[in-house]
Amino acid sequence: MKKFLLILTISLVFSSFKVFNDLKNSGLEEETDLKKLEGHLLYNYVNENHTEVQSILEQIKTLDESIYSRDIQIIKYWYYIDDVMHIHTGVAPDGLPNTNDHAFVVLGYKLNSDGSLKKEAIGRCDVAYESAMKYPNSLVFVTGGGTASKNKNVTEGGQMMDYLVNVRGLDPERIVVEDKAMDTIQNAEFTVLKLIEYNIKTITVITSDYHIRRGNILFKGQTMVEAERLGIEPMEILENAAWVTGKKTEGKLAEGHAIASILDVKLGLKHILKLLPKIITTVYNYFSSE
């Protein structure tokens, strides 16, 4: 069974990176050249070729300074979450804004087949509740769509709100539900739009310990993309709060995949082949931690 899951997961990774991009595209125009450079940028960051990362950023700058400004902020934040960021567990740390333009964003987790919350989702909600009590002026955004195989009438976001209100006693006026997202990438894509709608300026992401870095880099990328599209200042991501599972962190490869999706960057076949050992290691670590 594990061999089958290993093969399936690698196939999904290949598919999600759109591995035949290099074979399909020739005679690239400037916009696609930028995308190609961004593909090289993400590949070299994941592969820890830091000198090459700086060189590619300079190449991007010569083509488009606005894209360079966005990308360098994402890369700097990526370095921060990988090398510096401390993961706070149980409750959000001290020093966050206690204002109504700050929000906690709680990432969903796949529901049980009957639509009930799994232990991990409840854990994330408990961290959100403790954080919301510590910062009583902050809003709480819960995000996640319908993932219950035998109950299409409920969503992760809706069930998390129900738990926070009816079990933990959080004021429903403080909760905003996003109930369409089917994965972490869509959590960021759909929730950032709601955050902008509510004029949120700073956010703190709440999820599981192994998932917090990918969640943070996704929201950083999505806030930068939407700010650029709308001509507004991007929201700032402040700290984090995590529920402890003890699982191994998802790592740079998962983070790189997330950013590639947000920036609509397609890694080429040669990148995938060079990253294959990391892909296999990532999949192995995932199953060995189960």
C-alpha positions in Angstrom: 0.0 0.0 0.0 2.8 2.5 0.9 4.6 1.7 -2.4 1.4 2.6 -4.2 0.9 5.8 -2.2 4.6 6.7 -2.9 4.1 6.3 -6.7 0.8 8.2 -6.6 2.2 11.1 -4.6 5.3 11.5 -6.9 2.9 11.4 -9.9 0.8 14.2 -8.3 3.9 16.3 -7.6 5.0 15.9 -11.2 1.6 16.9 -12.4 1.3 19.9 -10.2 4.6 21.3 -11.4 3.5 20.9 -15.0 6.7 19.1 -15.9 6.4 19.4 -19.7 6.5 23.2 -19.6 10.0 23.4 -21.1 9.0 21.0 -23.9 5.9 23.0 -24.9 7.4 26.5 -25.0 9.8 27.8 -27.5 10.4 31.4 -28.8 9.4 32.8 -25.4 8.4 36.4 -25.2 9.5 38.7 -22.4 6.6 37.9 -20.0 7.3 34.2 -20.4 11.1 34.8 -20.0 10.2 36.3 -16.6 8.2 33.3 -15.7 11.0 31.1 -16.8 13.5 33.0 -14.6 11.1 32.8 -11.7 11.0 29.0 -12.2 14.8 29.0 -12.0 14.6 31.2 -8.9 12.3 28.8 -7.0 14.3 25.8 -8.1 17.6 27.3 -6.9 16.1 28.4 -3.6 14.7 24.9 -2.9 18.0 23.4 -3.9 19.8 25.9 -1.6 21.9 27.5 -4.4 21.9 30.9 -2.7 24.5 32.6 -5.0 22.4 31.6 -8.0 19.2 32.9 -6.3 20.8 36.4 -6.0 22.0 36.3 -9.6 18.5 35.4 -10.9 16.9 38.2 -8.9 19.3 40.6 -10.6 18.3 39.3 -14.0 14.6 39.7 -13.1 15.3 43.3 -12.1 16.7 44.1 -15.5 13.4 42.9 -17.1 10.8 44.3 -14.6 11.5 46.2 -11.4 8.0 45.7 -10.1 8.2 41.9 -10.4 11.7 42.1 -8.9 10.4 44.1 -5.9 7.6 41.5 -5.3 9.9 38.5 -5.8 12.7 39.7 -3.5 10.2 40.4 -0.7 8.9 36.8 -1.1 12.4 35.4 -1.1 13.5 37.4 1.9 10.4 36.3 3.8 11.1 32.7 2.7 14.6 32.9 4.2 13.1 34.3 7.4 10.6 31.5 7.9 13.1 28.8 7.1 16.1 30.2 9.1 14.8 32.6 11.7 11.1 32.3 12.5 10.1 30.7 15.8 7.0 28.6 15.8 4.7 29.6 18.7 2.5 26.8 20.0 -0.8 26.8 21.8 -1.5 30.5 21.6 -0.4 33.6 19.6 2.7 35.3 21.1 2.8 38.6 22.9 3.1 41.9 21.0 0.5 41.5 18.2 -1.9 44.4 17.5 -5.0 44.3 19.5 -7.1 46.1 16.9 -9.9 45.2 14.5 -7.6 45.5 11.5 -5.6 42.5 12.7 -7.0 39.0 12.0 -6.2 35.4 12.9 -6.5 33.1 9.9 -7.2 29.5 10.8 -6.4 27.0 8.0 -8.9 24.1 7.6 -8.2 20.3 7.7 -10.0 17.6 5.8 -13.3 16.6 7.5 -14.3 13.1 8.6 -16.5 11.4 6.1 -19.6 12.3 8.1 -18.6 15.9 8.2 -17.3 16.2 11.7 -14.0 17.8 12.6 -10.9 15.7 13.0 -8.7 16.1 16.1 -6.2 18.2 14.1 -8.9 20.7 13.0 -10.2 20.9 16.6 -6.6 21.5 17.8 -6.2 24.4 15.3 -9.5 25.9 16.5 -8.4 25.6 20.1 -5.3 27.6 19.3 -7.5 30.2 17.5 -9.8 30.5 20.5 -6.9 31.0 23.0 -5.4 33.6 20.6 -8.7 35.4 20.1 -9.2 35.6 23.9 -5.7 37.1 24.2 -6.5 39.7 21.5 -10.2 40.5 22.0 -10.4 43.1 19.2 -9.0 40.8 16.4 -11.2 39.0 13.9 -10.9 35.3 13.2 -11.1 34.0 9.6 -11.7 30.3 9.2 -11.1 28.7 5.8 -11.9 25.4 4.1 -14.5 23.9 1.8 -16.6 20.8 1.6 -14.3 17.8 2.1 -16.6 15.3 3.8 -17.1 12.4 1.4 -20.5 11.4 2.8 -21.8 14.8 3.8 -21.9 17.5 1.2 -23.9 19.9 3.4 -21.0 21.0 5.6 -17.7 22.7 5.1 -14.5 22.9 7.0 -15.0 26.7 7.5 -18.6 26.2 8.7 -17.7 23.4 11.1 -14.9 25.3 12.5 -17.2 28.3 13.2 -19.7 26.0 14.7 -17.1 24.6 17.1 -15.7 28.0 18.0 -19.1 29.4 18.7 -21.1 26.5 20.2 -18.3 24.6 22.0 -15.7 27.2 22.9 -18.1 30.2 23.2 -16.5 32.7 20.8 -18.6 35.6 19.7 -19.9 34.8 16.2 -19.6 38.4 15.3 -15.8 38.0 15.4 -15.7 35.1 12.9 -15.6 35.3 9.1 -16.1 32.1 7.1 -14.4 31.2 3.8 -16.0 27.9 2.7 -14.9 27.2 -0.9 -11.2 26.4 -0.6 -10.2 22.7 -1.2 -6.5 23.0 -0.3 -4.0 25.3 1.3 -3.3 27.2 -1.9 -7.0 28.0 -2.2 -7.1 28.8 1.5 -4.7 31.7 0.7 -6.2 32.6 -2.6 -9.8 32.9 -1.4 -9.1 34.2 2.2 -6.9 37.0 1.1 -9.7 38.5 -0.9 -12.0 38.4 2.1 -9.2 39.9 4.3 -9.0 42.8 1.8 -12.7 43.2 1.8 -12.6 43.6 5.6 -9.7 46.1 5.4 -7.4 43.8 7.4 -3.8 45.2 7.6 -2.0 42.5 9.6 -2.6 38.7 9.9 -1.4 35.8 12.0 -1.7 32.3 10.5 -2.9 29.5 12.7 -2.4 25.9 11.6 -0.5 22.7 12.6 3.2 22.9 13.5 4.5 21.0 10.4 2.3 23.1 8.2 3.0 26.6 9.5 5.9 27.5 7.3 4.1 26.6 4.1 1.0 28.4 5.3 2.9 31.5 6.0 4.8 31.6 2.7 1.6 31.0 0.8 -0.2 33.9 2.4 2.9 36.1 1.9 2.9 35.3 -1.8 -0.9 35.7 -2.2 -0.9 39.1 -0.3 1.9 40.3 -2.6 0.1 39.2 -5.7 -3.2 40.7 -4.7 -1.7 44.0 -3.6 0.1 44.3 -6.9 -3.1 43.6 -8.8 -5.2 46.1 -6.9 -2.5 48.7 -6.4 -2.7 48.6 -2.6 -0.2 48.0 0.3 0.2 44.3 1.0 -1.0 43.0 4.4 1.8 42.2 6.8 2.1 38.7 8.2 2.9 38.8 11.9 4.3 35.8 13.8 2.2 32.5 13.9 0.5 30.2 16.2 0.5 26.4 15.8 -1.2 23.3 17.2 1.4 20.7 18.1 1.3 17.4 16.2 5.0 16.4 16.3 5.1 15.6 12.6 8.1 16.6 10.5 7.9 19.9 8.8 6.9 19.8 5.1 10.1 21.5 4.0 11.4 23.7 1.2 10.0 21.5 -1.6 6.4 21.9 -0.4 6.9 25.6 0.1 8.4 26.0 -3.4 5.4 24.1 -4.9 3.1 26.5 -3.0 4.8 29.6 -4.3 5.0 28.3 -7.8 1.2 27.9 -7.8 0.6 31.4 -6.4 2.9 33.0 -8.9 1.7 30.8 -11.8 5.3 29.6 -12.4 5.9 26.3 -14.1 9.0 24.4 -13.3 10.6 22.6 -16.2 11.3 18.9 -16.7 15.0 19.4 -16.0 14.2 21.0 -12.6 11.9 18.1 -11.6 14.5 15.5 -12.5 17.2 17.3 -10.4 14.7 17.7 -7.5 13.6 14.0 -7.7 15.8 12.9 -4.7 14.2 15.7 -2.6 10.7 14.7 -3.8 11.3 11.1 -2.8 12.8 12.2 0.6 9.8 14.5 1.3 7.3 11.7 0.5 9.2 9.2 2.6 9.4 11.6 5.6 5.7 12.2 5.3 4.7 8.6 5.4 7.3 7.7 8.1 5.8 10.4 10.4 2.3 9.0 10.1 
